[in-house]
Amino acid sequence: MSECMPAQTPEADWIATLRAAVERSSIRKVSLRINVSTTVISQTLSGKYPAKTDNIEARVRAHLMACDIECPALGLISTARCDAEQRAEFSSANHVAIRRYRACRAGCPRYRGAPAQKGGAQ
C-alpha cells in the first residue's frame, strides 16, 4: 500500500508520523505546518479526539508524508499542493482554477469536500 493512501490499522502510519514530527520539533510547530490546532493534535495522539480524524489524517499525509500524486487537472503535484488547491476559493477569472475546481468535485478520490451540485458553479 502506498504511504499516500489511508492505512487500515489501529496505530496507523499517519499517527506514527504525526507523533514523530511532534517529538522532533514541537506540537505548536506541527500544528502550524498542518493547519490544525494544538488541542486537536494532542487529543488525536492520546486517542481522545471526539470526532472523525479523516481531515487530520489527510493533512498529515499531505504535509508530513508528502509524495507526488497525479491530479486530473494539474498533472503531477505534491500532496501538500493538492490539499491547498482543494481549499482555494473558486475563481472564474482563471481557466486553470476552473479546471481544478471542476476536477476536484467531479469524483477525484482525494477530494474531501462536497461534490459539485447541478446548476451551481462548475
PyMOL commands that place a pseudoatom at each C-alpha (Angstrom):
pseudoatom trace, name=CA, resn=MET, resi=1, chain=A, elem=C, hetatm=0, pos=[0.000, 0.000, 0.000]
pseudoatom trace, name=CA, resn=SER, resi=2, chain=A, elem=C, hetatm=0, pos=[1.288, 3.432, -0.888]
pseudoatom trace, name=CA, resn=GLU, resi=3, chain=A, elem=C, hetatm=0, pos=[2.223, 5.708, 2.006]
pseudoatom trace, name=CA, resn=CYS, resi=4, chain=A, elem=C, hetatm=0, pos=[-0.087, 8.292, 0.442]
pseudoatom trace, name=CA, resn=MET, resi=5, chain=A, elem=C, hetatm=0, pos=[-3.156, 6.105, 0.813]
pseudoatom trace, name=CA, resn=PRO, resi=6, chain=A, elem=C, hetatm=0, pos=[-5.001, 5.627, 4.121]
pseudoatom trace, name=CA, resn=ALA, resi=7, chain=A, elem=C, hetatm=0, pos=[-3.897, 2.703, 6.235]
pseudoatom trace, name=CA, resn=GLN, resi=8, chain=A, elem=C, hetatm=0, pos=[-6.434, 0.403, 7.855]
pseudoatom trace, name=CA, resn=THR, resi=9, chain=A, elem=C, hetatm=0, pos=[-4.521, -0.350, 11.053]
pseudoatom trace, name=CA, resn=PRO, resi=10, chain=A, elem=C, hetatm=0, pos=[-5.264, 0.704, 14.657]
pseudoatom trace, name=CA, resn=GLU, resi=11, chain=A, elem=C, hetatm=0, pos=[-1.998, 2.677, 15.063]
pseudoatom trace, name=CA, resn=ALA, resi=12, chain=A, elem=C, hetatm=0, pos=[-1.948, 3.983, 11.539]
pseudoatom trace, name=CA, resn=ASP, resi=13, chain=A, elem=C, hetatm=0, pos=[1.216, 5.131, 9.830]
pseudoatom trace, name=CA, resn=TRP, resi=14, chain=A, elem=C, hetatm=0, pos=[-0.056, 8.713, 9.745]
pseudoatom trace, name=CA, resn=ILE, resi=15, chain=A, elem=C, hetatm=0, pos=[-0.432, 8.772, 13.545]
pseudoatom trace, name=CA, resn=ALA, resi=16, chain=A, elem=C, hetatm=0, pos=[3.102, 7.442, 13.936]
pseudoatom trace, name=CA, resn=THR, resi=17, chain=A, elem=C, hetatm=0, pos=[4.302, 10.143, 11.530]
pseudoatom trace, name=CA, resn=LEU, resi=18, chain=A, elem=C, hetatm=0, pos=[2.424, 12.824, 13.471]
pseudoatom trace, name=CA, resn=ARG, resi=19, chain=A, elem=C, hetatm=0, pos=[3.845, 11.569, 16.775]
pseudoatom trace, name=CA, resn=ALA, resi=20, chain=A, elem=C, hetatm=0, pos=[7.396, 11.544, 15.377]
pseudoatom trace, name=CA, resn=ALA, resi=21, chain=A, elem=C, hetatm=0, pos=[7.011, 15.083, 13.975]
pseudoatom trace, name=CA, resn=VAL, resi=22, chain=A, elem=C, hetatm=0, pos=[5.867, 16.391, 17.358]
pseudoatom trace, name=CA, resn=GLU, resi=23, chain=A, elem=C, hetatm=0, pos=[8.763, 14.624, 19.109]
pseudoatom trace, name=CA, resn=ARG, resi=24, chain=A, elem=C, hetatm=0, pos=[11.274, 16.093, 16.619]
pseudoatom trace, name=CA, resn=SER, resi=25, chain=A, elem=C, hetatm=0, pos=[10.078, 19.679, 16.963]
pseudoatom trace, name=CA, resn=SER, resi=26, chain=A, elem=C, hetatm=0, pos=[7.023, 20.769, 18.950]
pseudoatom trace, name=CA, resn=ILE, resi=27, chain=A, elem=C, hetatm=0, pos=[3.278, 20.386, 18.892]
pseudoatom trace, name=CA, resn=ARG, resi=28, chain=A, elem=C, hetatm=0, pos=[2.939, 24.095, 18.086]
pseudoatom trace, name=CA, resn=LYS, resi=29, chain=A, elem=C, hetatm=0, pos=[5.252, 23.942, 15.068]
pseudoatom trace, name=CA, resn=VAL, resi=30, chain=A, elem=C, hetatm=0, pos=[3.476, 20.861, 13.740]
pseudoatom trace, name=CA, resn=SER, resi=31, chain=A, elem=C, hetatm=0, pos=[0.062, 22.463, 14.264]
pseudoatom trace, name=CA, resn=LEU, resi=32, chain=A, elem=C, hetatm=0, pos=[1.128, 25.481, 12.221]
pseudoatom trace, name=CA, resn=ARG, resi=33, chain=A, elem=C, hetatm=0, pos=[2.555, 23.281, 9.496]
pseudoatom trace, name=CA, resn=ILE, resi=34, chain=A, elem=C, hetatm=0, pos=[-0.566, 21.139, 9.052]
pseudoatom trace, name=CA, resn=ASN, resi=35, chain=A, elem=C, hetatm=0, pos=[-3.022, 23.920, 9.956]
pseudoatom trace, name=CA, resn=VAL, resi=36, chain=A, elem=C, hetatm=0, pos=[-4.859, 22.283, 12.863]
pseudoatom trace, name=CA, resn=SER, resi=37, chain=A, elem=C, hetatm=0, pos=[-4.920, 23.344, 16.499]
pseudoatom trace, name=CA, resn=THR, resi=38, chain=A, elem=C, hetatm=0, pos=[-2.530, 22.039, 19.113]
pseudoatom trace, name=CA, resn=THR, resi=39, chain=A, elem=C, hetatm=0, pos=[-5.544, 20.678, 21.009]
pseudoatom trace, name=CA, resn=VAL, resi=40, chain=A, elem=C, hetatm=0, pos=[-6.601, 18.593, 18.017]
pseudoatom trace, name=CA, resn=ILE, resi=41, chain=A, elem=C, hetatm=0, pos=[-3.101, 17.140, 17.709]
pseudoatom trace, name=CA, resn=SER, resi=42, chain=A, elem=C, hetatm=0, pos=[-2.875, 16.424, 21.421]
pseudoatom trace, name=CA, resn=GLN, resi=43, chain=A, elem=C, hetatm=0, pos=[-6.276, 14.726, 21.523]
pseudoatom trace, name=CA, resn=THR, resi=44, chain=A, elem=C, hetatm=0, pos=[-5.526, 12.736, 18.371]
pseudoatom trace, name=CA, resn=LEU, resi=45, chain=A, elem=C, hetatm=0, pos=[-2.223, 11.444, 19.718]
pseudoatom trace, name=CA, resn=SER, resi=46, chain=A, elem=C, hetatm=0, pos=[-3.796, 10.491, 23.057]
pseudoatom trace, name=CA, resn=GLY, resi=47, chain=A, elem=C, hetatm=0, pos=[-6.721, 8.759, 21.331]
pseudoatom trace, name=CA, resn=LYS, resi=48, chain=A, elem=C, hetatm=0, pos=[-9.234, 11.178, 22.836]
pseudoatom trace, name=CA, resn=TYR, resi=49, chain=A, elem=C, hetatm=0, pos=[-10.246, 13.202, 19.788]
pseudoatom trace, name=CA, resn=PRO, resi=50, chain=A, elem=C, hetatm=0, pos=[-14.072, 13.125, 19.863]
pseudoatom trace, name=CA, resn=ALA, resi=51, chain=A, elem=C, hetatm=0, pos=[-14.722, 13.381, 16.117]
pseudoatom trace, name=CA, resn=LYS, resi=52, chain=A, elem=C, hetatm=0, pos=[-13.653, 11.596, 12.951]
pseudoatom trace, name=CA, resn=THR, resi=53, chain=A, elem=C, hetatm=0, pos=[-9.965, 12.008, 12.158]
pseudoatom trace, name=CA, resn=ASP, resi=54, chain=A, elem=C, hetatm=0, pos=[-10.250, 11.901, 8.352]
pseudoatom trace, name=CA, resn=ASN, resi=55, chain=A, elem=C, hetatm=0, pos=[-9.358, 15.582, 7.932]
pseudoatom trace, name=CA, resn=ILE, resi=56, chain=A, elem=C, hetatm=0, pos=[-6.411, 15.336, 10.321]
pseudoatom trace, name=CA, resn=GLU, resi=57, chain=A, elem=C, hetatm=0, pos=[-5.160, 12.226, 8.538]
pseudoatom trace, name=CA, resn=ALA, resi=58, chain=A, elem=C, hetatm=0, pos=[-5.404, 13.983, 5.177]
pseudoatom trace, name=CA, resn=ARG, resi=59, chain=A, elem=C, hetatm=0, pos=[-3.431, 16.960, 6.474]
pseudoatom trace, name=CA, resn=VAL, resi=60, chain=A, elem=C, hetatm=0, pos=[-0.714, 14.746, 7.984]
pseudoatom trace, name=CA, resn=ARG, resi=61, chain=A, elem=C, hetatm=0, pos=[-0.441, 12.796, 4.741]
pseudoatom trace, name=CA, resn=ALA, resi=62, chain=A, elem=C, hetatm=0, pos=[-0.341, 15.971, 2.666]
pseudoatom trace, name=CA, resn=HIS, resi=63, chain=A, elem=C, hetatm=0, pos=[2.146, 17.924, 4.744]
pseudoatom trace, name=CA, resn=LEU, resi=64, chain=A, elem=C, hetatm=0, pos=[4.212, 15.411, 6.706]
pseudoatom trace, name=CA, resn=MET, resi=65, chain=A, elem=C, hetatm=0, pos=[4.117, 12.346, 4.448]
pseudoatom trace, name=CA, resn=ALA, resi=66, chain=A, elem=C, hetatm=0, pos=[4.241, 14.267, 1.197]
pseudoatom trace, name=CA, resn=CYS, resi=67, chain=A, elem=C, hetatm=0, pos=[4.578, 12.457, -2.064]
pseudoatom trace, name=CA, resn=ASP, resi=68, chain=A, elem=C, hetatm=0, pos=[3.660, 13.287, -5.626]
pseudoatom trace, name=CA, resn=ILE, resi=69, chain=A, elem=C, hetatm=0, pos=[0.229, 12.412, -6.990]
pseudoatom trace, name=CA, resn=GLU, resi=70, chain=A, elem=C, hetatm=0, pos=[-1.424, 12.695, -10.370]
pseudoatom trace, name=CA, resn=CYS, resi=71, chain=A, elem=C, hetatm=0, pos=[-4.056, 15.439, -10.315]
pseudoatom trace, name=CA, resn=PRO, resi=72, chain=A, elem=C, hetatm=0, pos=[-6.680, 15.131, -13.075]
pseudoatom trace, name=CA, resn=ALA, resi=73, chain=A, elem=C, hetatm=0, pos=[-6.498, 18.893, -13.659]
pseudoatom trace, name=CA, resn=LEU, resi=74, chain=A, elem=C, hetatm=0, pos=[-2.937, 19.915, -12.814]
pseudoatom trace, name=CA, resn=GLY, resi=75, chain=A, elem=C, hetatm=0, pos=[-0.820, 16.858, -13.574]
pseudoatom trace, name=CA, resn=LEU, resi=76, chain=A, elem=C, hetatm=0, pos=[1.874, 15.695, -11.164]
pseudoatom trace, name=CA, resn=ILE, resi=77, chain=A, elem=C, hetatm=0, pos=[1.670, 17.721, -7.923]
pseudoatom trace, name=CA, resn=SER, resi=78, chain=A, elem=C, hetatm=0, pos=[2.633, 17.246, -4.290]
pseudoatom trace, name=CA, resn=THR, resi=79, chain=A, elem=C, hetatm=0, pos=[0.034, 16.136, -1.772]
pseudoatom trace, name=CA, resn=ALA, resi=80, chain=A, elem=C, hetatm=0, pos=[0.567, 19.450, 0.043]
pseudoatom trace, name=CA, resn=ARG, resi=81, chain=A, elem=C, hetatm=0, pos=[-0.372, 21.345, -3.128]
pseudoatom trace, name=CA, resn=CYS, resi=82, chain=A, elem=C, hetatm=0, pos=[-3.407, 19.097, -3.583]
pseudoatom trace, name=CA, resn=ASP, resi=83, chain=A, elem=C, hetatm=0, pos=[-4.518, 19.991, -0.062]
pseudoatom trace, name=CA, resn=ALA, resi=84, chain=A, elem=C, hetatm=0, pos=[-4.026, 23.719, -0.737]
pseudoatom trace, name=CA, resn=GLU, resi=85, chain=A, elem=C, hetatm=0, pos=[-5.794, 23.590, -4.102]
pseudoatom trace, name=CA, resn=GLN, resi=86, chain=A, elem=C, hetatm=0, pos=[-8.833, 21.932, -2.538]
pseudoatom trace, name=CA, resn=ARG, resi=87, chain=A, elem=C, hetatm=0, pos=[-9.163, 24.798, -0.061]
pseudoatom trace, name=CA, resn=ALA, resi=88, chain=A, elem=C, hetatm=0, pos=[-8.639, 27.528, -2.670]
pseudoatom trace, name=CA, resn=GLU, resi=89, chain=A, elem=C, hetatm=0, pos=[-11.650, 29.692, -3.446]
pseudoatom trace, name=CA, resn=PHE, resi=90, chain=A, elem=C, hetatm=0, pos=[-13.364, 29.376, -6.797]
pseudoatom trace, name=CA, resn=SER, resi=91, chain=A, elem=C, hetatm=0, pos=[-12.249, 31.941, -9.374]
pseudoatom trace, name=CA, resn=SER, resi=92, chain=A, elem=C, hetatm=0, pos=[-13.915, 32.247, -12.752]
pseudoatom trace, name=CA, resn=ALA, resi=93, chain=A, elem=C, hetatm=0, pos=[-11.113, 34.557, -13.917]
pseudoatom trace, name=CA, resn=ASN, resi=94, chain=A, elem=C, hetatm=0, pos=[-8.530, 31.783, -14.226]
pseudoatom trace, name=CA, resn=HIS, resi=95, chain=A, elem=C, hetatm=0, pos=[-9.024, 28.826, -16.572]
pseudoatom trace, name=CA, resn=VAL, resi=96, chain=A, elem=C, hetatm=0, pos=[-6.646, 26.641, -14.525]
pseudoatom trace, name=CA, resn=ALA, resi=97, chain=A, elem=C, hetatm=0, pos=[-8.624, 27.377, -11.351]
pseudoatom trace, name=CA, resn=ILE, resi=98, chain=A, elem=C, hetatm=0, pos=[-11.855, 26.458, -13.130]
pseudoatom trace, name=CA, resn=ARG, resi=99, chain=A, elem=C, hetatm=0, pos=[-10.362, 23.172, -14.378]
pseudoatom trace, name=CA, resn=ARG, resi=100, chain=A, elem=C, hetatm=0, pos=[-9.044, 22.380, -10.885]
pseudoatom trace, name=CA, resn=TYR, resi=101, chain=A, elem=C, hetatm=0, pos=[-12.343, 23.242, -9.215]
pseudoatom trace, name=CA, resn=ARG, resi=102, chain=A, elem=C, hetatm=0, pos=[-14.296, 21.006, -11.598]
pseudoatom trace, name=CA, resn=ALA, resi=103, chain=A, elem=C, hetatm=0, pos=[-11.840, 18.112, -11.395]
pseudoatom trace, name=CA, resn=CYS, resi=104, chain=A, elem=C, hetatm=0, pos=[-11.866, 18.110, -7.590]
pseudoatom trace, name=CA, resn=ARG, resi=105, chain=A, elem=C, hetatm=0, pos=[-15.636, 17.961, -7.430]
pseudoatom trace, name=CA, resn=ALA, resi=106, chain=A, elem=C, hetatm=0, pos=[-16.151, 15.549, -10.305]
pseudoatom trace, name=CA, resn=GLY, resi=107, chain=A, elem=C, hetatm=0, pos=[-15.161, 12.469, -8.362]
pseudoatom trace, name=CA, resn=CYS, resi=108, chain=A, elem=C, hetatm=0, pos=[-11.475, 12.854, -7.530]
pseudoatom trace, name=CA, resn=PRO, resi=109, chain=A, elem=C, hetatm=0, pos=[-10.838, 10.268, -4.776]
pseudoatom trace, name=CA, resn=ARG, resi=110, chain=A, elem=C, hetatm=0, pos=[-8.645, 12.724, -2.863]
pseudoatom trace, name=CA, resn=TYR, resi=111, chain=A, elem=C, hetatm=0, pos=[-11.276, 15.461, -2.691]
pseudoatom trace, name=CA, resn=ARG, resi=112, chain=A, elem=C, hetatm=0, pos=[-12.574, 15.928, 0.871]
pseudoatom trace, name=CA, resn=GLY, resi=113, chain=A, elem=C, hetatm=0, pos=[-15.355, 18.439, 0.231]
pseudoatom trace, name=CA, resn=ALA, resi=114, chain=A, elem=C, hetatm=0, pos=[-18.879, 18.101, -1.072]
pseudoatom trace, name=CA, resn=PRO, resi=115, chain=A, elem=C, hetatm=0, pos=[-19.295, 17.098, -4.723]
pseudoatom trace, name=CA, resn=ALA, resi=116, chain=A, elem=C, hetatm=0, pos=[-20.458, 19.697, -7.214]
pseudoatom trace, name=CA, resn=GLN, resi=117, chain=A, elem=C, hetatm=0, pos=[-24.189, 20.403, -7.346]
pseudoatom trace, name=CA, resn=LYS, resi=118, chain=A, elem=C, hetatm=0, pos=[-26.167, 20.521, -10.595]
pseudoatom trace, name=CA, resn=GLY, resi=119, chain=A, elem=C, hetatm=0, pos=[-26.800, 24.119, -11.612]
pseudoatom trace, name=CA, resn=GLY, resi=120, chain=A, elem=C, hetatm=0, pos=[-24.033, 25.527, -9.348]
pseudoatom trace, name=CA, resn=ALA, resi=121, chain=A, elem=C, hetatm=0, pos=[-20.587, 26.827, -10.219]
pseudoatom trace, name=CA, resn=GLN, resi=122, chain=A, elem=C, hetatm=0, pos=[-18.853, 24.091, -12.176]
for i in range(1, 122): cmd.bond("trace and resi %d" % i, "trace and resi %d" % (i + 1))
show_as sticks, trace
zoom trace
